[in-house]
Amino acid sequence: ARGVEMSKAALQAKEKILQDEIEKYRDLQKEFQKAVASRNQLDAQLTENNNVKEELDVLEDGAVVYKLVGPVLVKQELAEAKQTLEKRLEYIKKELERYAGILGDLEKRQESAAEKLGKLQQDYQQAMLKAAATR
């Protein structure tokens, strides 16, 4: 009877470890999804800003440009608008590079966690079979 109780406690311990790892894996998936959403948002901003750049590049020097500040359109020099846009594009590209690194790291961590989870599930199933055989 004592051996059965020991194996029952061991089985519960394995189940707890498995549940903890499943939770960690789910957290990693959520973190990955957030990072993908952020990267997608940056991609959209990059496209939008590239479209604005194309429009500004077509304008002749001295053309009147307005920028939206809150609900108000404010006159802005073309050169200033182009400079601001270049800085914004540079920032967005750096952020996209940063997110590429973050996503690569998260993918590796997910693969590692999935492997660990698979081994733990196997271990748990074997322990359950052993426990069922000793009854």
N, C-alpha and C positions, 0 to 999 in steps of 0.2 A: 504493500500500500504506500510505503514511503517513496519508493521509486516512481510510482505513478504521480504522486504529488510533486516530486522534483521535476519530472518531465512536464507536468502541467505548468509549473512556475517558469520553466525554461521556455516553454511554448508561448506563454504570455509575454515574457521578456522579448522574444523574437518578434512577436506581433507588434509590440510597442515600438521597437526599433523600425520595423517595416512601416508603420503608420507615420512615424516622425520623418522618415525618408520620403514618403509619398507627399507629405506636407511641404517639405523643402523643395521637392521637384515642382510642385504646383506653384510655389512662390517664384521659382526660377522662370517658369512659363509666363507668369504674370509680368515679371520684370522684363522679359524678352518682348512680350506684346506691347508694353509701354514704350520700350526703346524703338520698336518698329513703327509705332504710331508717331513718335517724335521725329524719326527719320523721314517718314512719309510727309509730315508737315513741312520739314525743311526742304524736301524735294519740291513740294508745291510752291514754297516761297522762292526757291531758286528759279523755277520756271517763270513765275510771275515777274521776278526782278529782271530776268533775262529778256522778257518781253518788253519791259519798261526801257531797258538799255537799248534795245533795237529801235524803239520809238525815239528815244533821245538822240541816238546816233544819226537819225534821218534829219533832225532839225538843223537849221543853219544857225551860226553864231548870232547872238542877239535876239533869238526867238524868245517869246514870252513863255515861261513855264510856271505852273502853279503847283503847290504841294498842299495836300489836305492836312490841316492841323486841327484835330477835333472836328467840329462842324464847319470850320472856316477854310476857304481856299486862300493861301498866302502866296504872293508873288515870290519867285526864287530865280536867281541867276542860273542860266543853263550850265555853266561850268561848275557851279556849286552843287547843282542837282546831280551832275555826272559824277562828281567826286564822292558825294554822299552815297550814291548808288554803288560805285566801285567798292567802297568800304563795306557796304552791306553784303555785296556779293562775296567778297573775300571772307567775311565773317561766316556766312552761310556755308561756304565751301569747307572752311576749317571745322565747323560743327559737323558737317556730313562725314568728314574724315574721322573725327572723334567718335561718331556713332558707328561707323564701320568697325572701328576697333572694339567698341563696347559690344556690338552684336556678335562679332567673332568670338570674343571672350565668353559671352553668354551661351553661344552655341556649343563651345567646348565644355563648359560647365554642365549644360543640359545633357550632352552625350555621356559625360562621366557619371552624372547622377542617374541616368537611365540604365547604364551598365550596372551600377551599384544596386539599383532597385531590382533589376532582373535577378542578380545573384541572391539578394535578400529574399525575393519571392520564392526562388528555387529552394533555398535553405529552409524557409518557413514551411513550404509544402512537404519537403522531406521530413521535417520534424513532426508535422501533423500525421503523416503516414506512419512514422515510427510510433507516435503516441497511440494511434488507432490500432496498430498491431499488438501493442503491449496490453491492451484492455482485455 
